[in-house]
Amino acid sequence: MLLGDFHIHTTWSDGRHPLPEVVDLFGRSGHDVIAITDHVVNADSLLGKAAHGFRLSVTRDGWPAYRAEIERESRRAWDAYRMLVLPGVELTRNGLTGRSSAHALALGLDDFVSADGPVEEALARARDAGAVTVACHPNEQSEWFANTFYLWNRKDAVRELVHLWELACRWDLFPEVGRSGLAFLGNSDFHRAPHLWSWKTLLDCEKKPEAVLAALRRGRGLGLTRLHAPAPSPAPGPEPCEQLPAFARASA
């Protein structure tokens, strides 16, 4: 089984860590495959324009450099950790409420895909580009301000546009997704180091990019697991003699 995480952000959008640092964090913690999925935010709304103003989105002009760095780090990750790194984005359209907000991963992308226009059209563009599409955090989250219900509320209408739904995201589980019978996976929505220890996907396939993407596209043979941070090493205790009363230490 491969240990995977397919929802990871870097300083290319709103993550705290540059891409090489992210690769080292995941490689050293034993991951077999990850996907870099920085935000591509729509630019045709006020909220979207604000995100672009704060440089929280990969842009069409910036795509070649983004894709090139992922390719470089993919080679290094394999040489250093035998870990696969897949290219992707998080298509992002935020509204004033969770009901009008939608986030979707597009995994295995070689070409830029815009998030402008209706969400359904962005998903169709991603599918046409050969990406595996994933509906992100579709139900109520512990971080209420990040709720994105648009796709879940239209799950029947978008069924043919979405390969997978996040059943688990970071530290949250979404029971409604599990009860729905839809194909699912689990991810960290990584933005900073503590998010490393979170829900993950298990895949029964070869450790090759095409095999991983094929397994995700099928949506079968996938499992979930949650990683927990290693327990800190106990502080060194006193030497045995130091625990004895003073008179006993003198004679020890």
C-alpha positions in Angstrom: 0.0 0.0 0.0 1.2 3.5 -0.8 0.8 6.4 1.6 -0.5 9.5 -0.2 -1.6 13.1 0.3 -3.1 14.9 -2.6 -3.9 18.3 -1.2 -0.8 20.4 -0.4 -0.1 24.1 -0.6 3.2 26.0 -0.8 4.3 29.6 -1.0 3.1 29.6 -4.6 -0.3 30.4 -3.0 -1.2 30.5 0.7 1.1 27.9 2.1 3.8 28.8 4.7 6.6 26.7 3.3 8.4 26.8 -0.1 8.2 23.7 -2.3 11.6 22.2 -1.5 10.8 22.4 2.2 7.4 20.8 1.7 9.1 17.9 -0.2 11.5 17.3 2.6 8.8 17.3 5.3 6.7 14.7 3.4 9.7 12.7 2.2 11.2 12.4 5.7 7.8 11.3 7.2 7.5 8.3 4.9 5.0 9.4 2.2 5.1 7.5 -1.0 3.2 10.0 -3.2 2.1 13.6 -2.8 0.4 16.2 -5.1 1.2 19.9 -5.0 -2.1 21.7 -5.4 -1.6 25.4 -5.0 -4.7 27.6 -5.5 -5.8 28.8 -8.9 -8.3 31.4 -7.9 -10.9 32.9 -10.2 -10.2 36.4 -11.3 -13.7 37.4 -12.3 -15.1 38.4 -8.9 -14.2 40.9 -6.2 -13.0 38.2 -3.8 -11.0 36.6 -6.6 -9.4 39.8 -7.6 -8.4 40.4 -4.0 -6.8 37.0 -3.8 -4.8 37.8 -6.9 -3.9 41.2 -5.5 -2.4 39.4 -2.4 -0.6 36.9 -4.7 -2.5 34.0 -3.3 -3.0 32.3 -6.7 -1.0 30.6 -9.4 -1.6 32.6 -12.6 -1.5 31.7 -16.2 1.7 33.7 -16.6 3.3 32.0 -13.6 2.2 28.5 -14.6 5.4 27.6 -16.5 7.6 28.4 -13.5 5.3 26.7 -11.1 5.2 23.6 -13.2 8.9 23.6 -13.8 9.7 23.8 -10.0 7.3 20.9 -9.4 9.2 18.9 -12.0 12.6 19.7 -10.5 11.4 18.8 -7.0 9.8 15.6 -8.3 13.1 14.4 -9.6 14.8 15.3 -6.3 12.1 13.7 -4.2 12.5 10.4 -6.1 16.3 10.5 -5.8 16.2 11.4 -2.1 13.1 9.6 -0.7 11.7 7.4 -3.5 8.6 9.6 -3.3 6.4 10.6 -6.2 5.4 14.3 -6.6 2.4 14.9 -8.9 1.5 18.3 -10.3 -1.9 19.8 -9.6 -3.9 22.8 -8.5 -6.9 23.7 -6.3 -9.5 25.4 -8.5 -10.9 28.0 -6.1 -14.0 30.1 -6.3 -15.0 31.8 -3.0 -18.3 33.4 -2.4 -19.7 35.4 0.5 -21.1 32.2 2.0 -20.1 28.5 2.1 -23.1 27.8 -0.1 -21.6 29.8 -2.9 -18.0 28.6 -2.5 -16.4 25.7 -4.3 -12.9 24.3 -4.2 -11.8 21.3 -6.4 -8.4 19.7 -6.9 -7.2 19.0 -10.4 -4.5 16.3 -10.2 -2.0 15.4 -12.9 -2.1 18.7 -14.8 0.4 19.6 -17.4 -1.4 22.7 -18.6 -2.9 25.7 -16.9 -6.7 25.5 -16.2 -8.5 28.7 -15.2 -11.1 28.9 -12.4 -13.0 31.7 -14.1 -16.7 31.3 -15.0 -19.1 28.8 -13.5 -17.6 26.1 -11.3 -19.0 23.4 -13.5 -17.1 24.9 -16.5 -13.8 24.9 -14.6 -14.3 21.3 -13.7 -15.1 20.4 -17.3 -11.9 22.2 -18.4 -9.9 20.2 -15.9 -11.4 16.9 -17.0 -10.7 17.8 -20.6 -7.1 18.5 -19.7 -6.8 14.9 -18.3 -6.9 15.8 -14.6 -8.3 13.7 -11.8 -10.9 16.0 -10.1 -11.6 16.0 -6.4 -14.2 18.0 -4.5 -12.5 19.5 -1.4 -13.8 19.6 2.1 -17.5 19.4 0.9 -19.2 19.4 4.3 -19.1 21.3 7.6 -15.5 21.9 8.8 -14.2 22.8 12.2 -12.8 25.9 10.6 -16.2 27.3 9.8 -14.9 30.2 7.7 -13.5 27.7 5.1 -16.7 25.9 4.4 -17.4 25.2 0.7 -20.8 23.6 0.2 -21.5 24.5 -3.5 -20.4 21.2 -5.0 -22.0 19.0 -2.3 -25.3 20.8 -2.6 -25.2 19.9 -6.4 -23.6 16.5 -6.1 -26.0 14.8 -8.4 -25.6 17.5 -11.1 -21.8 17.4 -11.0 -21.4 13.6 -10.5 -19.9 13.2 -14.0 -17.4 16.1 -13.4 -16.0 14.9 -10.1 -13.9 11.7 -9.7 -13.5 11.8 -5.9 -14.8 13.5 -2.8 -12.8 14.2 0.3 -14.2 12.0 3.1 -11.5 13.3 5.4 -9.6 16.6 5.3 -6.9 17.5 7.8 -8.5 16.6 11.1 -12.2 16.5 10.0 -14.3 13.5 8.8 -17.4 14.0 6.7 -19.9 11.2 7.5 -22.3 12.4 4.8 -19.8 11.6 2.1 -19.3 8.1 3.5 -23.0 7.4 3.6 -23.4 8.7 0.0 -21.5 5.8 -1.6 -19.4 8.3 -3.7 -15.8 7.5 -4.3 -13.6 9.2 -1.7 -10.1 9.9 -0.4 -8.4 11.7 2.5 -6.0 14.6 2.5 -4.3 17.1 4.8 -5.0 20.4 3.0 -1.5 21.1 4.1 -0.5 24.8 4.6 2.0 24.6 7.5 4.0 21.9 9.3 1.5 20.8 11.9 -0.9 19.8 9.1 1.5 17.0 8.1 -0.1 14.9 10.9 -3.6 14.4 9.5 -5.8 12.2 7.3 -4.2 10.4 4.3 -5.1 8.1 1.5 -3.8 4.5 1.1 -3.5 3.2 -2.4 -3.1 -0.4 -3.6 -1.1 0.2 -6.8 2.4 0.5 -8.3 4.5 3.4 -7.3 4.4 5.1 -10.7 2.6 8.4 -11.5 0.4 6.8 -14.2 -0.6 4.0 -11.8 -1.5 6.4 -9.0 -3.6 8.6 -11.2 -5.3 5.5 -12.7 -6.2 4.2 -9.2 -7.6 7.6 -8.2 -9.6 7.9 -11.4 -11.1 4.4 -10.8 -11.9 5.4 -7.2 -11.6 1.8 -5.9 -9.1 0.1 -3.7 -8.5 3.3 -1.7 -8.4 3.5 2.1 -7.9 6.1 4.8 -5.4 6.4 7.6 -4.5 9.2 10.0 -0.9 10.0 10.9 -0.2 11.2 14.4 2.9 13.3 15.3 5.6 11.2 17.0 5.6 11.5 20.7 8.4 13.7 22.0 11.4 11.9 23.4 11.4 12.0 27.2 13.8 14.4 28.8 16.9 12.6 30.2 16.4 11.8 33.8 18.9 12.0 36.6 21.6 9.5 37.0 20.6 6.7 39.4 22.7 7.9 42.2 21.3 11.4 42.0 17.9 10.0 43.0 19.3 8.8 46.3 19.3 10.8 49.5 22.5 12.8 50.1 23.8 10.4 52.8 23.2 7.4 50.5 24.9 9.1 47.5 28.0 9.7 49.7 28.3 6.0 50.3 27.3 4.8 46.9 
